[in-house]
Amino acid sequence: MTRRFLRFAIVALAVAGLAPAAAPAQVVVKVSDTVNFRLGFQLQGWSEWLQDPVSEGYQQNFKIRRVRLIVAGQVAKNVTFFMQTDNANLGASVGTATKSLNTGLVMQDAFGEWHPFSNDMFIIDFGKMLTPFTRNSLQSTSSHLALDGGTWTFLQSAPLQNDAGRDVGLQLKSYLAADHLEIRTALLEGIRAPANANGAGSRNPYRFAGRIVYNVFDTEKGYVPVGTNLGKKKILSAGARAANCLIPTLFRQQELFTDVGFYFKPIELQPFIRFETENFKDTIDHGRNIRRYMGGFNYYVAQQNMKITAAYERIVPGSQPATAKTKNSNHFVVQLQFYYF
């Protein structure tokens, strides 16, 4: 354990020693006053050591956690679009499986946006997009405070036939009260029921999801909020959400996610801690309960354009018999992010 931690620390400190570089300006292809295109890119590479909770051995990986091509722009007055591809977890191995370098390219997001009244009080989106659910599920992956999104942030995604929390549909957005109040309501495809004796499938109702948020101090606008503003904004918000989905394939449970950090601007360093729990309602399922504790730091070589993250996580299963094979386990990660948008 000590030797493994030392190797982890050496890798983290070595990559943190990279020299800072200035972040470049945005690439914009301007066709006219109302038509333009912007290009972007994101790559997050992980060096990972994940302990098996039964054998206590370590699974070791180099993997590309995310690699994305991002394109956005304006195609007419008050009409914009956003799209990005993704090819996630390249090189990762799961359990006894061999590594995979061809997991497949997906269209992560693809939607158009129209401001019919030339303001942000009424906005129409259509396409594949994030469901207006929680702040953590909407959060930009380029600016997470504590390494990555929550372990169970997209727990509902697979049962609802989503793709990493995304679905196809229509969304209405509105920014009111000097942009402090944000309202998102979406009508999404949701679960498409299969065909049965009564006829063709996909006859069930669409899924509805809505979210309302009020920002007390500074405002947040756009497709996604960020995980850390690096001291540039003061965000305090309160919100509520509603949805019409029932997921019978999920056990009754509650999840908690929280993280906190502090940004030392003079040295571009941001230590953080994170805590998560998954607790099941029914007594028979209490053995599934789990807690996850994480600590680490972000080192900003060039703000979010080049960021190095090192994190250690302790994974603690719920109460089990003394003879249980599942034990507490460790997870070490060093991440390098290359981002431009």
C-alpha positions as CSV (number, residue, x, y, z in Angstrom):
1,M,0.0,0.0,0.0
2,T,2.8,2.4,0.9
3,R,4.9,1.6,-2.2
4,R,1.8,2.0,-4.4
5,F,1.0,5.4,-2.9
6,L,4.6,6.5,-3.4
7,R,4.4,5.5,-7.1
8,F,1.1,7.4,-7.4
9,A,2.6,10.5,-5.7
10,I,5.7,10.4,-7.9
11,V,3.6,10.3,-11.1
12,A,1.3,13.1,-9.9
13,L,4.2,15.3,-9.0
14,A,6.1,14.6,-12.2
15,V,3.2,15.6,-14.4
16,A,2.5,18.6,-12.2
17,G,6.0,19.9,-13.0
18,L,5.1,20.7,-16.6
19,A,5.8,24.3,-17.4
20,P,2.7,26.6,-17.6
21,A,1.6,27.8,-21.1
22,A,-0.8,30.6,-22.1
23,A,-4.3,29.5,-23.2
24,P,-4.9,30.2,-26.9
25,A,-7.7,32.3,-28.3
26,Q,-10.9,30.8,-29.7
27,V,-10.9,29.4,-33.2
28,V,-13.8,31.1,-35.1
29,V,-14.7,30.7,-38.8
30,K,-16.7,33.8,-39.7
31,V,-18.8,33.5,-42.8
32,S,-20.9,36.7,-42.3
33,D,-22.3,38.8,-39.5
34,T,-24.9,36.1,-38.8
35,V,-23.1,32.9,-39.7
36,N,-20.0,31.6,-37.9
37,F,-18.5,28.3,-36.6
38,R,-16.4,27.5,-33.5
39,L,-14.2,24.4,-33.1
40,G,-13.1,22.7,-29.9
41,F,-11.4,19.6,-28.5
42,Q,-11.3,17.8,-25.2
43,L,-9.1,14.9,-24.1
44,Q,-8.8,13.5,-20.6
45,G,-6.2,10.8,-20.1
46,W,-6.1,8.7,-17.0
47,S,-3.5,6.6,-15.3
48,E,-5.5,4.5,-12.9
49,W,-5.0,1.9,-10.1
50,L,-8.3,0.3,-8.9
51,Q,-8.2,-2.2,-6.1
52,D,-10.4,-5.3,-6.3
53,P,-12.6,-5.5,-3.1
54,V,-12.3,-9.3,-3.0
55,S,-8.8,-10.3,-4.0
56,E,-7.3,-6.9,-3.0
57,G,-5.2,-6.9,-6.1
58,Y,-4.9,-3.8,-8.3
59,Q,-6.2,-3.3,-11.8
60,Q,-3.9,-1.0,-13.6
61,N,-4.9,1.1,-16.7
62,F,-3.8,3.8,-19.0
63,K,-7.1,5.0,-20.6
64,I,-8.6,7.9,-22.4
65,R,-11.5,8.8,-20.2
66,R,-13.0,11.2,-22.8
67,V,-11.9,12.4,-26.2
68,R,-14.3,14.8,-27.9
69,L,-14.6,17.0,-31.0
70,I,-16.7,20.0,-30.4
71,V,-18.4,22.2,-33.0
72,A,-20.8,25.1,-32.3
73,G,-21.9,28.1,-34.2
74,Q,-24.6,30.4,-35.5
75,V,-26.4,29.6,-38.8
76,A,-28.8,32.5,-38.9
77,K,-29.9,35.5,-36.8
78,N,-31.0,34.1,-33.4
79,V,-30.3,30.5,-34.5
80,T,-27.4,28.5,-33.1
81,F,-26.3,24.9,-32.8
82,F,-24.0,22.7,-30.6
83,M,-22.6,19.3,-31.2
84,Q,-19.9,17.1,-29.8
85,T,-18.7,13.6,-30.4
86,D,-17.2,11.3,-27.7
87,N,-15.2,8.1,-27.6
88,A,-15.0,7.2,-23.9
89,N,-12.8,4.9,-21.9
90,L,-10.4,3.9,-24.7
91,G,-7.9,1.4,-23.4
92,A,-9.8,0.5,-20.3
93,S,-10.3,-3.0,-19.1
94,V,-13.2,-4.2,-16.9
95,G,-12.7,-7.1,-14.6
96,T,-11.0,-10.0,-16.4
97,A,-11.8,-8.5,-19.8
98,T,-9.0,-7.4,-22.1
99,K,-8.5,-3.8,-23.0
100,S,-10.5,-2.1,-25.8
101,L,-9.2,0.5,-28.1
102,N,-12.2,0.6,-30.4
103,T,-15.2,1.4,-28.2
104,G,-16.9,3.4,-30.9
105,L,-17.5,7.0,-31.7
106,V,-20.9,8.4,-30.5
107,M,-22.7,11.7,-31.1
108,Q,-22.8,12.9,-27.5
109,D,-24.8,16.1,-28.0
110,A,-26.5,17.5,-31.1
111,F,-29.1,20.2,-30.9
112,G,-30.2,23.5,-32.4
113,E,-31.3,26.5,-30.5
114,W,-33.7,29.3,-31.6
115,H,-34.4,32.6,-29.8
116,P,-37.6,33.6,-31.6
117,F,-37.9,37.0,-29.8
118,S,-34.3,37.9,-30.0
119,N,-33.8,37.6,-26.3
120,D,-33.2,34.9,-23.6
121,M,-36.7,35.1,-22.1
122,F,-37.9,32.3,-24.4
123,I,-35.5,29.8,-26.1
124,I,-36.4,26.6,-28.0
125,D,-33.9,23.7,-28.3
126,F,-34.4,20.5,-30.3
127,G,-32.1,17.5,-30.6
128,K,-30.1,15.3,-28.4
129,M,-29.2,17.0,-25.1
130,L,-28.8,16.6,-21.4
131,T,-32.0,16.1,-19.5
132,P,-32.7,19.0,-17.1
133,F,-32.2,16.9,-13.9
134,T,-29.6,17.9,-11.4
135,R,-26.7,20.4,-11.5
136,N,-24.1,17.7,-11.3
137,S,-25.7,15.8,-14.3
138,L,-25.7,19.1,-16.3
139,Q,-22.2,20.1,-15.3
140,S,-19.4,20.5,-17.8
141,T,-16.9,17.6,-17.8
142,S,-14.1,20.1,-18.5
143,S,-14.4,21.9,-15.2
144,H,-15.3,19.3,-12.5
145,L,-14.0,20.3,-9.1
146,A,-13.3,16.7,-7.9
147,L,-11.9,14.7,-10.9
148,D,-15.2,13.7,-12.5
149,G,-18.9,13.6,-12.1
150,G,-20.7,11.7,-9.3
151,T,-20.5,7.9,-9.3
152,W,-24.3,7.6,-9.4
153,T,-25.2,10.9,-11.2
154,F,-26.5,9.0,-14.2
155,L,-28.0,6.0,-12.4
156,Q,-31.3,6.5,-14.1
157,S,-29.7,6.7,-17.6
158,A,-29.7,3.1,-18.7
159,P,-33.2,2.2,-17.4
160,L,-34.6,5.3,-19.2
161,Q,-32.8,4.4,-22.5
162,N,-30.7,7.5,-22.2
163,D,-27.1,8.0,-23.3
164,A,-25.1,9.4,-20.3
165,G,-28.1,11.4,-19.2
166,R,-29.0,12.6,-22.7
167,D,-32.2,12.1,-24.7
168,V,-33.8,13.3,-27.8
169,G,-36.6,15.9,-27.6
170,L,-37.8,19.4,-27.3
171,Q,-36.7,21.8,-24.6
172,L,-37.9,25.3,-23.6
173,K,-35.6,27.6,-21.7
174,S,-36.1,30.9,-20.1
175,Y,-33.9,33.4,-18.2
176,L,-35.8,35.9,-16.1
177,A,-35.1,38.4,-13.2
178,A,-31.9,39.8,-14.9
179,D,-30.9,36.2,-15.8
180,H,-30.9,35.1,-12.1
181,L,-33.9,32.8,-12.6
182,E,-33.5,29.9,-15.1
183,I,-36.3,27.6,-16.1
184,R,-35.9,24.5,-18.3
185,T,-38.7,22.2,-19.3
186,A,-38.2,19.3,-21.7
187,L,-40.4,16.8,-23.5
188,L,-38.2,13.9,-24.3
189,E,-38.5,10.5,-26.0
190,G,-38.0,8.6,-22.8
191,I,-38.6,4.9,-22.7
192,R,-40.0,3.5,-25.9
193,A,-42.3,0.6,-25.1
194,P,-41.8,-2.5,-27.2
195,A,-44.5,-3.9,-29.5
196,N,-47.1,-6.2,-28.0
197,A,-50.3,-8.1,-28.9
198,N,-52.1,-4.7,-29.2
199,G,-49.9,-3.4,-32.0
200,A,-46.7,-1.5,-32.7
201,G,-44.4,-0.2,-30.0
202,S,-43.5,3.3,-29.0
203,R,-47.1,4.2,-28.2
204,N,-46.5,5.2,-24.6
205,P,-46.3,8.9,-23.5
206,Y,-43.2,11.0,-23.8
207,R,-41.0,11.8,-20.8
208,F,-41.3,15.2,-19.1
209,A,-38.6,16.8,-17.1
210,G,-38.3,20.3,-15.7
211,R,-35.9,22.3,-13.5
212,I,-36.0,25.7,-12.0
213,V,-33.0,27.5,-10.4
214,Y,-32.4,30.8,-8.8
215,N,-28.9,32.2,-8.6
216,V,-28.6,34.6,-5.7
217,F,-25.3,36.4,-6.7
218,D,-23.7,35.9,-10.1
219,T,-25.6,34.2,-12.9
220,E,-24.9,31.1,-15.0
221,K,-26.2,30.8,-18.5
222,G,-25.7,28.4,-21.4
223,Y,-26.0,24.7,-22.0
224,V,-24.0,23.6,-19.0
225,P,-22.9,25.1,-15.6
226,V,-19.3,24.6,-14.6
227,G,-17.9,22.7,-11.6
228,T,-15.4,25.4,-10.5
229,N,-15.2,29.0,-11.7
230,L,-11.7,29.4,-10.2
231,G,-12.8,32.3,-8.1
232,K,-14.1,34.3,-11.1
233,K,-17.8,34.0,-10.0
234,K,-19.7,33.8,-6.8
235,I,-22.4,31.2,-7.2
236,L,-25.1,30.4,-4.7
237,S,-28.2,28.8,-6.1
238,A,-31.4,27.0,-5.0
239,G,-33.5,24.9,-7.3
240,A,-36.2,22.2,-7.7
241,R,-37.0,19.7,-10.4
242,A,-39.9,17.5,-11.6
243,A,-40.2,14.5,-13.8
244,N,-42.8,11.9,-14.7
245,C,-40.6,8.8,-14.8
246,L,-41.0,5.6,-12.8
247,I,-38.0,3.3,-13.0
248,P,-39.2,-0.1,-11.6
249,T,-35.9,-1.8,-12.5
250,L,-34.0,0.3,-9.9
251,F,-33.9,-0.6,-6.2
252,R,-35.4,2.1,-3.9
253,Q,-32.4,4.2,-2.8
254,Q,-31.0,7.6,-2.0
255,E,-27.8,9.1,-3.3
256,L,-25.7,12.0,-1.8
257,F,-22.9,13.8,-3.7
258,T,-20.9,16.7,-2.3
259,D,-17.5,18.2,-3.0
260,V,-15.5,21.2,-1.7
261,G,-12.2,22.8,-2.7
262,F,-10.1,25.9,-2.4
263,Y,-8.2,27.5,-5.3
264,F,-4.8,29.0,-4.5
265,K,-4.4,31.4,-7.4
266,P,-0.7,32.3,-6.9
267,I,0.4,28.7,-7.4
268,E,-2.6,27.5,-9.6
269,L,-3.4,24.7,-7.1
270,Q,-6.8,23.6,-6.0
271,P,-7.0,20.9,-3.3
272,F,-10.4,19.2,-3.0
273,I,-12.4,16.6,-1.1
274,R,-15.4,14.6,-2.2
275,F,-18.0,12.5,-0.4
276,E,-20.7,10.2,-1.8
277,T,-23.2,7.7,-0.4
278,E,-25.6,5.3,-1.9
279,N,-28.2,4.0,0.6
280,F,-30.9,1.5,-0.1
281,K,-34.4,1.8,1.4
282,D,-35.4,-1.8,2.0
283,T,-33.7,-3.6,4.9
284,I,-32.9,-6.6,2.7
285,D,-30.8,-4.4,0.4
286,H,-28.8,-2.6,3.2
287,G,-25.8,-4.8,2.3
288,R,-25.6,-2.9,-0.9
289,N,-25.0,0.5,0.8
290,I,-21.7,2.1,0.0
291,R,-19.6,5.2,0.9
292,R,-16.9,6.8,-1.2
293,Y,-14.3,9.3,0.2
294,M,-12.0,11.2,-2.2
295,G,-9.2,13.7,-1.8
296,G,-6.9,15.2,-4.3
297,F,-5.8,18.4,-6.2
298,N,-6.1,20.1,-9.5
299,Y,-3.0,21.9,-10.9
300,Y,-3.9,24.4,-13.6
301,V,-1.0,24.6,-16.1
302,A,-3.1,26.7,-18.4
303,Q,-6.5,27.1,-16.6
304,Q,-8.9,24.4,-17.9
305,N,-7.0,24.1,-21.2
306,M,-4.3,22.1,-19.5
307,K,-5.1,20.7,-16.1
308,I,-3.5,17.9,-14.0
309,T,-5.6,16.1,-11.4
310,A,-4.4,13.6,-8.8
311,A,-7.0,11.9,-6.6
312,Y,-7.1,9.1,-4.0
313,E,-10.5,7.5,-3.2
314,R,-11.4,5.1,-0.4
315,I,-14.4,2.9,-1.2
316,V,-16.3,1.5,1.8
317,P,-19.1,-1.0,1.4
318,G,-22.0,-1.2,3.8
319,S,-22.4,-3.3,6.9
320,Q,-21.8,-6.9,6.1
321,P,-21.2,-10.2,8.0
322,A,-17.7,-10.7,9.4
323,T,-17.2,-13.5,6.9
324,A,-18.0,-11.2,3.9
325,K,-15.5,-11.4,1.1
326,T,-16.0,-7.7,0.0
327,K,-13.5,-5.4,1.7
328,N,-12.7,-1.7,1.7
329,S,-10.7,-0.8,-1.4
330,N,-8.6,2.0,-2.9
331,H,-8.6,3.9,-6.1
332,F,-5.8,6.1,-7.4
333,V,-6.1,8.3,-10.5
334,V,-3.8,10.8,-12.2
335,Q,-5.6,12.7,-15.0
336,L,-4.2,15.0,-17.7
337,Q,-6.8,17.2,-19.4
338,F,-6.2,18.9,-22.8
339,Y,-9.2,21.2,-23.6
340,Y,-9.9,24.0,-26.0
341,F,-13.2,25.6,-26.7
